[in-house]
Amino acid sequence: MRKDLSVIFPSYQLFSEYPNNKDNNFLTFHDAPNNQWIQINKDEVSSRDYALLSSFYTVVDLTFPTNYSLSEKWIRFLHGSGELPIEAGTEIRIIQLVVKNSDFLNEDLTKAVQLFFEDAVQLVFISNDNALLIEQKSTYVQSTEDLASFIFALESDFFIKADLFVGKFNTVNEQTPSRYTLEREWFSNGIVNYYPGRIYTLENIFPTILIKEMSDSLRQIIHQEVLIPIEFDTELLQTVQAFFENGFNASITSKKLHIHRNTLHYRLSKFQEITGISVRDFDGALIVYCASLLVNYE
């Protein structure tokens, strides 16, 4: 039907996120099943057309009357075009959720959030594959284990595969939208360049941010001191990366890499012999860890 609309209405536009176009000459409709927004110039819509469109879609008033849902208020606020949805001074964190499979239903995700969190978070749909869990700070804060259980429940009970980015608690104010935008950039960077796990935080993606911002001269040093001597041996780099990420614990690293501890020690010794860098201490491991991320990033 949407393809037919583009033929009937020349000004037809389709948005995957809440539109920021405040032009009063346009009508806006929400396609709830697909979580998309449609805009059409008023001059092209007759009374009969309007009645038909409003029977299929929800009419959206971008002037945003006060009786609109809390979810929509959050959308406008976070996009910088609305007032505070809650009392100023409240501490919140925004947990971003990206769904990996396209065949899920919004109703299923809504049900899963209600069953798991009850009233502890506010669910806000941003686009077809992106939603937010807005959590107010209280006596109980959702832990990493809680969120990991939620992801497991989504996949096992509702067949929804998703990744989460857990933001930091901050006081809601005029800076919140820009903070949210920054965290969205961090999340995107993490999804592209950070591989372990399904839960992202600033802490675990910060090294990838450093790599992205690294100067050409520092990149050249890493190439000369680490990558060229080992001839870009990905097996050695992955071993060192796993050793670093598992807190220099040989037993855990061996299990995760599915190798014997002796094999792990052999690889680490081989790396040190070639480069002269010991990865058994933090200083040496840090530069090598950056090298492993740099190879992934490039």
C-alpha positions in Angstrom: 0.0 0.0 0.0 2.9 2.4 0.8 4.1 2.1 -2.8 0.7 3.1 -4.0 0.7 6.1 -1.7 3.9 7.4 -3.3 2.1 7.3 -6.7 -1.0 9.1 -5.4 0.7 11.7 -3.3 3.9 13.2 -4.9 5.1 14.7 -1.6 4.9 11.3 0.2 7.8 10.7 2.5 8.6 7.7 4.7 10.6 7.9 8.0 12.1 5.1 10.1 12.4 7.5 13.1 10.1 10.1 14.6 10.1 13.0 12.1 11.5 16.4 13.1 9.7 18.2 10.2 7.5 20.8 12.0 6.0 22.2 8.7 2.3 22.7 9.4 1.7 22.1 5.7 2.3 18.4 6.1 0.2 15.7 7.7 1.9 13.0 9.6 0.7 9.4 10.2 2.2 6.6 12.2 2.3 3.1 10.8 2.4 1.3 14.1 2.9 -2.3 12.9 6.0 -1.3 11.0 6.9 1.6 13.4 7.3 4.0 10.6 6.1 7.6 10.0 4.5 8.9 6.8 4.3 12.6 5.8 2.1 14.0 3.0 1.5 17.6 2.0 -2.0 18.7 3.2 -2.8 20.3 -0.2 -2.7 16.8 -1.8 -5.0 15.2 0.7 -8.8 15.5 0.2 -11.3 14.9 3.0 -11.9 11.4 1.6 -8.2 10.7 1.5 -7.8 11.8 5.1 -10.6 9.6 6.3 -9.0 6.6 4.5 -5.5 7.3 5.7 -6.6 7.8 9.3 -8.4 4.5 9.2 -5.2 2.7 8.4 -2.7 4.8 10.3 -2.5 6.9 13.5 -2.6 10.6 13.0 0.4 12.3 14.6 0.3 16.0 15.6 3.9 17.2 15.6 2.8 20.2 17.7 2.6 17.5 20.4 -0.4 18.0 22.6 0.0 17.1 26.3 -2.2 14.0 26.0 0.4 12.2 23.9 2.1 9.1 25.3 5.1 9.2 27.5 7.0 7.2 24.9 6.4 9.9 22.2 7.4 12.6 24.6 10.7 10.9 25.2 11.3 10.7 21.4 10.8 14.4 20.9 12.9 15.3 23.9 15.8 13.1 22.9 15.7 14.5 19.4 15.9 18.0 20.8 12.4 19.2 20.0 10.4 18.6 23.1 10.2 19.5 26.8 11.4 17.3 29.7 9.3 14.2 29.9 9.8 13.8 33.6 10.7 16.0 36.6 13.9 18.0 36.2 16.7 16.7 38.3 15.7 13.0 38.0 18.6 10.7 37.5 18.2 8.3 34.6 20.2 6.1 32.3 19.3 5.1 28.8 19.8 1.5 27.8 19.8 1.2 24.0 18.6 -1.9 22.3 19.3 -3.0 18.8 17.3 -5.9 17.4 19.2 -8.1 15.0 16.3 -10.0 13.4 13.7 -8.1 11.3 10.8 -10.5 11.8 10.0 -9.6 15.4 6.8 -7.9 16.6 6.8 -4.7 18.7 4.1 -6.3 20.8 6.4 -9.2 21.7 9.2 -6.8 22.8 6.7 -4.8 24.8 5.4 -7.9 26.6 8.9 -9.1 27.3 9.9 -5.8 28.8 6.8 -5.7 31.0 7.3 -9.2 32.2 10.9 -8.8 33.0 11.2 -5.3 34.3 7.5 -4.5 35.3 7.5 -0.7 36.0 11.3 -0.4 36.5 11.9 0.9 32.9 10.1 2.9 30.2 10.2 1.3 26.8 10.5 3.7 23.9 10.5 2.6 20.2 12.9 4.7 18.1 12.9 2.9 14.8 12.2 -0.6 13.2 15.2 -2.2 15.0 16.0 0.3 17.7 14.4 0.8 21.1 15.3 2.4 24.5 14.9 1.2 28.0 14.8 4.3 30.2 15.6 3.5 33.8 15.2 5.9 36.7 17.7 5.6 39.5 16.2 3.9 42.6 17.2 1.7 45.4 17.6 -1.2 43.0 19.5 -0.7 39.7 19.4 -3.4 37.0 22.7 -5.2 37.1 24.7 -6.6 34.1 23.5 -10.0 35.2 19.9 -8.8 35.1 20.4 -7.4 31.6 22.1 -10.6 30.4 19.2 -12.6 31.7 16.8 -10.3 29.8 18.7 -10.8 26.5 18.6 -14.6 27.1 14.8 -14.4 27.8 14.3 -12.3 24.7 16.0 -14.9 22.5 14.7 -18.1 24.2 11.1 -17.0 24.9 10.4 -14.5 22.2 13.0 -15.3 19.5 14.3 -11.8 19.5 18.0 -11.4 19.1 19.3 -8.1 20.5 22.4 -6.2 21.7 22.3 -3.6 24.5 24.3 -0.5 25.3 24.1 0.5 29.0 24.5 4.2 29.4 25.6 6.0 32.6 23.2 7.5 35.1 22.9 11.3 34.7 20.6 14.0 35.8 17.9 14.8 33.2 18.5 18.3 31.8 19.0 20.2 28.5 22.3 18.3 28.0 20.5 14.9 28.0 19.8 14.8 24.2 23.4 15.5 23.3 24.5 12.9 25.8 22.2 10.4 24.3 23.4 11.2 20.8 27.0 10.6 21.9 26.1 7.3 23.5 24.4 6.2 20.2 27.7 6.9 18.4 29.6 4.8 21.0 27.1 2.0 20.6 27.4 2.1 16.8 31.2 2.1 17.1 31.1 -0.8 19.5 28.8 -3.0 17.3 31.1 -2.5 14.3 34.4 -2.9 16.1 33.9 -4.8 19.3 33.1 -8.5 19.2 32.8 -10.2 22.6 29.4 -10.3 24.4 26.0 -8.8 23.8 26.1 -6.0 26.3 28.1 -2.9 25.6 29.3 -0.2 28.0 31.6 2.7 27.6 34.2 0.8 29.5 34.4 -2.2 27.2 34.3 -0.2 23.9 36.5 2.6 25.1 39.6 1.0 23.5 37.9 0.9 20.1 37.1 4.6 20.5 40.8 5.3 21.2 41.7 3.3 18.0 39.3 5.3 16.0 40.7 8.6 17.2 44.4 7.4 17.1 46.7 9.6 15.1 48.5 8.3 12.0 51.9 8.6 13.7 50.8 6.3 16.6 49.3 3.8 14.1 52.6 3.8 12.4 54.5 3.0 15.6 52.2 0.1 16.3 52.7 -1.2 12.8 56.5 -1.0 13.1 56.8 -2.3 16.6 54.2 -5.0 16.7 52.4 -5.9 13.4 55.3 -6.0 11.0 57.6 -8.1 13.2 54.9 -10.8 13.6 53.8 -10.5 10.0 50.3 -9.6 11.0 49.8 -13.1 12.6 46.1 -13.0 13.5 46.4 -16.1 15.7 49.0 -14.5 17.9 47.1 -11.2 18.1 43.8 -13.0 19.0 45.6 -14.9 21.7 47.1 -11.8 23.3 43.7 -10.0 23.0 42.0 -12.8 24.8 44.7 -12.9 27.5 44.3 -9.2 28.1 40.4 -9.3 28.1 40.4 -12.2 30.6 42.6 -10.3 33.1 45.8 -12.2 32.4 44.2 -15.4 33.6 45.8 -18.3 31.7 43.2 -20.9 32.7 40.2 -18.8 31.6 42.0 -17.6 28.4 42.9 -21.2 27.5 39.3 -22.4 28.0 37.8 -19.5 25.9 40.3 -20.1 23.1 39.8 -23.9 23.4 43.5 -24.5 23.6 45.8 -26.2 26.2 47.5 -23.9 28.7 50.9 -25.0 27.3 49.8 -23.8 23.9 48.8 -20.5 25.3 52.2 -20.1 27.1 54.0 -21.1 23.9 52.2 -18.4 21.9 52.8 -15.7 24.4 56.5 -16.6 24.7 56.8 -16.7 20.9 55.3 -13.3 20.7 57.7 -11.9 23.2 60.7 -13.5 21.4 59.7 -11.9 18.1 58.8 -8.4 19.3 60.7 -8.1 22.6 57.4 -7.1 24.2 56.2 -9.0 27.3 52.4 -9.4 27.3 52.4 -10.7 30.8 52.5 -7.2 32.3 50.0 -4.4 31.7 52.3 -2.0 29.8 53.3 -4.5 27.2 49.8 -6.1 26.9 48.2 -2.7 26.4 50.1 -1.8 23.2 49.6 -5.3 21.8 45.9 -5.2 22.6 45.7 -1.9 20.7 47.5 -3.6 17.8 44.9 -6.4 17.8 42.1 -3.9 17.7 43.8 -1.8 15.1 43.9 -4.8 12.8 40.2 -5.4 13.3 39.4 -1.8 12.8 41.4 -1.5 9.5 
